[in-house]
Amino acid sequence: MTATMTAARTCPYSNASADFNPFDLSNPFPFYEWARAEAPVFYSEELGYYVVTRYADVKATFENWQVFASDNAQAPLRPMCAEGKEIMRQGGFTAYSGLSARVPPDHTRIRKLAQSCFGPRRFKSIEPKIREIVTRAIDAFAERGKANFFAEFAYDVPALVLFKLVGIPDSDVPKVKRWAVSRALLTWADLTDEEQLPHARNMVEYWNYCQDLVRDRYDNPADDLPGDLVRLKQEGADITNEEIAGVLYSVLFAGHETTTTLMANGVRELMTHRKNWDAMVADPSLIPGAVDEILRFTPSIVTWRRRATQDTEIGGVKVPANSNVLVIMASANRDDTVFDHPNDFDIQRANARNHLSFGYGIHFCLGQQLAKLEFSIMLEELTRRLPNMRLSPDQKFEFVRNISFRVPTALHVEWPVA
């Protein structure tokens, strides 16, 4: 153990490490509040990561991509076992991050092309389809008076929206969602060797599916994301077929899993803090502010990862080169140096949009505009059609065990039916 690492692990950092439960996201906020005050940067013995909790430090870490590299952002928290690696090797799995784990110049080159396909024209064209998907989902349970909102709305709707953008048939939703779950568990959960194997097989299927999408757009051009990227390549853009498949590999995961969680967590908080819901029912113009406050207060992605490329410091704590760093956006979003009364949920908060839930700097979330559009349309339709919706009583809120995605396992709601 180096001297600098020893210094970083002394009191109070050792206490923070002992109290930190990175896989339990049921209610991590009290610990985050304590850490910001007492151990804003500490070393987690369990994870082998330096953990960063204050807003200024999280933002600075995101911003300085040269010192804090993103190449570990998609790396499995627990390395893949030998048998799993062999399954993926034999299956031809060569996937690399579309954008989140890349650095310039490749990141700049690929992001510029991908961003051109996520412009105003694309979102304007898809907005009526989003509303149609949302309306159809609500129709399925509106007359029943109750629903498992997570399973019956939030789980499928973002995928159906995204797949319109990517040109994937609705019939493929179940398997792509299954692959997304596997990717999340392999990357951010703590699986045993045996538990890794079925997910390794799913990753092979997922990657082959992305490659097939690219090949198909050469034979069948289409007005969708893979069609746009293939067209740009044919027109001379500097991107390979494997890089296009990599973008799809990322988008087909991040573009719906996080929105699923945002919708479920957002509805739960609005039902819990009822005056905010009632205010939106009375005045729908409050919805845009509500979207940002929900992103601040209960983000889908709680933490993200970086790697120090050189000896450095974060918040006065020495961090040796090649150290792994875990930035906690959910803690930064409740930093009282930025947000007054940060533990209050207030959809009329003036500076809610300063949250870091979409990251910061060159890796700022490419799909944030789509996520906010979907969420806004959902709130518009729910407040209009089910204004008296409430949480079903006597339910316990549980979350999938992992370090980054605060995914509820269920959310039961009910409302009076005439």
Secondary structure, DSSP 8 states (H G I E B T S, - for coil): --HHHHHHTSTTHHHHHHH--TT--SS-HHHHHHHHHH-SEEEETTTTEEEE-SHHHHHHHHH-TTTEE-TTTTS-SS---HHHHHHHHHTT-----SSTT--TTHHHHHHHHHHHTTSHHHHHHHHHHHHHHHHHHHHTTTTTSEEEHIIIIITTHHHHHHHHHHT--GGGHHHHHHHHHHHHHHHHS---HHHHHHHHHHHHHHHHHHHHHHHHHHHS--SSHHHHHHHHHHTT-S--HHHHHHHHHHHHHHHHHHHHHHHHHHHHHHHHSHHHHHHHHH-GGGHHHHHHHHHHHS-SB-EEEEEESSSEEETTEEE-TT-EEEEEHHHHTT-TTTSSSTTS--TT-TTGGG--TT--GGG--TTHHHHHHHHHHHHHHHHHH-TT-EE-SS----B--SSSB--BS--EEE----
